[in-house]
Amino acid sequence: MVFWEGYVSDEVMGTFAPIVIYWLYAGLFQLLPPLDNYRLHTRKEEDVKNSVPLSSVVKGVLLQQLVQAVVAHLLFLVTSETGLVETEVQPPLLVQIIQIIIAMFVMDTWQYFVHRYMHVNKFLYRHIHSQHHKLVVPYAIGALYNHPLEGLLLDTVGGAISFLISGMTARTAVIFFCFAVVKTVDDHCGLWLPGNLFHMFFQNNTAYHDIHHQLHGLKYNFSQPFFPIWDKLLGTHMPYDLVKRPEGGFEARLSKD
């Protein structure tokens, strides 16, 4: 049983919960003090290198989430056999965990190849994917700042395919999509905070993705949001050393190994 049971359907939660979670988690990072001793880039670098204002980023993210909500609603409408507050029979917990793991690998596979192609194809990079890279210094709210077409192809369609192939129910999808959103926001937060579980359990983390946002890493570390498997298999993995800066904070530098 879940806390929303009897109030709203799993489909409604699957549509709107990831959006709410995005703004709560990203908003938390936005409200934190500067934390200069844990930043991967200085605040001056963020101001100088990023070529788009926060207001435009917020508008871009909201547009993507609008499209995301429409597609999710249609997807659940087609696949669901329940009403507004009814629930379907849920599989055993072990089955749900396996479905989430499958969905993670499916999403990683889809996003790796679509993401990489958007870098290889100069037209797609110049006119579509470069919008995301206007944030050379990533921050949490900008995690889903993409061109609308990229948001549709990379994130929304990728999520739909992961949902369908894994065979998960709408209730399991709520957990999976919320987790994916939190992971994506964390990968863009620009902070290397002590005790961060994502940094402890995932090689594909904030510093790993930060390398990709830098000029020297544009053709590397395409994998997102969970595992670096495809980067390692296909020769696009760029290892890094996390070095503490004398003035405070950290820097992800190319590994000498």
N, C-alpha and C positions, 0 to 999 in steps of 0.2 A: 504493500500500500504506500502511496505517496501523498504528500500534503495537499496536492491540488485535486486529488480524486474526489468526485462528487461536486466540484465547483466548475472546473473547466476540463475539456478533453485533453488527452495527451497530444492530439494534433495541434490544438491551440497553443499549448505549452511549447511544443516543438517549433512552432512558428515564431513565437515572440520571446521566449525565455533567453535564447542566445543573444538577442539584441539587447535585452535588459542587462544581461550579464556583461556584455561588452562594455556598456557605458558605466556600469558600476565598477568594474575592475580597472578599466582605462582611466576613469574619473579618479579612482583612488591614487593612481600614480600621478595624475595631474595635480592633486591636492597635497602631495608630499612636499616637504621642504626640499631645497636644492640638492642635498646629499652629494656634494661635490666629491667626497672621498670614495664614492661608489659608482660614479658616472664613467661610461666608456668614452665619452667626449665631453669637452668643457661646454659650458653654457655659451661661451663666445663662439665656438665652432658651430653650435646649433643655430645661432643667429645668423652667422655669416654664410654657412654652406647650404642651409635649407632655403629653397627659392619659392616657397609657397606659404602664405600666412595660415595661422591656426584656424581662422574662420572658414577659409576655403577647404581645409582638411575636414572640418566638421561637416560641411555641406556635402562633400564628396562621399564621406562615410555614410551619411544618412540616405543619400541617393542609392548607394549600393544595398543598404539594408532594406530599403523599400522594395527593390527588385527581388531581393532575397526572400522577403516575407511573402510576396505574391507567388513566387515559384514554389516555396515550401507549402503554402496553402493549397495550391493546385496539386502538388505531389501527394500530399496527405489525402486530399479529396478523392484522388484516383485510387489510391492504395488502401484506404481505410474502409472498414465495414461497420464502423460505429457512428453514433450520433455525437451531439455536442458535449455531453457529459458521460456517455457510456464508455466502457473500457473493454479491450479485447483480452483474451487469456494470454498471460505472459509466460514465456518459456522459463525453464530453470535458470538460476543465477549463473551457473557455469556456462550455459549456452549463450546468455547475454554477454558475458565477458569475452567469449570466443568471437561473437559477432562484432563487438567493439574493436577487438584486435584486427579482425579482417578488414573492417571499415577503415582503420588507421592505415593499413598497408595499401588499400585501394586508393584512399585519398592522397597518400604520399606519392604513389605511382602516377596518378593523374596530374597532380600539381607539378611534379618534377618535370615531366615531358612537355606539358603545356608551358610552364614557366621557362624552361630552357629554350624552347622554340621561339618564345617571344624575345629572347636575347639574340638568338641566331638570325632570325629574320629581321633585317634592318628596318623594313617598313613598319612591322608590328612594334618593334622597340621604339622607334622614333615617334609614332603616332598614338601608341596605346600604353605600352609598359613603362615608358619613361616617366609617366605621371607619378607612379609609385616611387621612382628613384629621385624625384625632386626632393624627397626627404633623405638627404645623404646621411644625416644624423637622425636615426629613427627615434620616435617616441610613441608611447602607448596608444594614444588616441589615433595616431596615423597608421595603425596596423592594417586597416582595411581601406586606406586611401588609395583607390585604384581608378583607372578609367572604367566607366560603366560596363563596357564590353568585356574588359578583363575580369571585373568583378563577377560578371555573369558566367564566363567560361571557366575561369580558374577556381573560384570559390563556390559559387552557387551550383553549377553543373557538377563540379567535383563532389560536393556534398551529397547531391541527389544520387549520383552513381554509387557512392559509398553506401548510402542507405539501401539502395535497391539490391546491390550485389551481396551485401552482408546478410540480408533477409531480416534485419532487426525490426522490432515493432516501433511504433511511434514513441512509446514510453522510453525504450532504450535509446532512441534517437535524441530525446531531450538531453539525456546524460552525455551522449557522445558529442553532440553539437556544442553544448555548453563547455565541455572540456576542451574541444578543439578551439573554441573562441578564446578561452582563457590562455591556452598555450600560445596562440598566435599573438595575442596582446603582449604576453610576457616576452616573447621573442623580439618584440619591437620596443620594449620599454627603455632600453639604453642604460640600464642599471645592473651592476653585478652585486647583488645584495647577498650578504651572508645568510646561509640557511635556506636559500631558495631551492625548493625541491626539484623544480624543473632543471636547474643547473646541475643538481646532484644525479639525477636519473636519466637525463637526456643529453647526448652529445650534441644534438641539434638544438641549440639554445640561444640565448641573447647574443653572446659573443660570436657564435658560429654564424648567425644571420647578419650580424653587424659587418662582418668581413665582406659579405655579398653586397652590401650597400656602398662599400667604398670603391673607388675607381679601380684599384688593383684587384678587386675581388669580383667584378661584375660578371666574369665568365666562370665563376666557381661558386660552390655552396648553394646550388639551386634547390636542394631538398628542403621541403617544408610540408607540414608543420611538425612532424614527429621524429623521424629517423633519417640519418645521413646515408642510408644503404645505397641508393642509386648514385649518389655522388661518388661513393667509394668504388662501386662496380664499374662506373663509366668514366672514371678519370677526371671528375670535376670537383674532387674533394680537396679543399685547401686547409691544411692544419694550421693552427695558430698557437702562439704563446700569449698568455695573459700577463702583461707587465704592469707593475704599479708605477704611475707617473710621479716624479718628485714633487710636483705641485698639488698632488692629490688625485685620486681616481685611478682608473685602469685604462689600458690600451690593448686591444687585440692585435698583435703583430704577427706577421707571417712566421711560421715555425722554421727554425734553422735545421731541423732534423730532416 
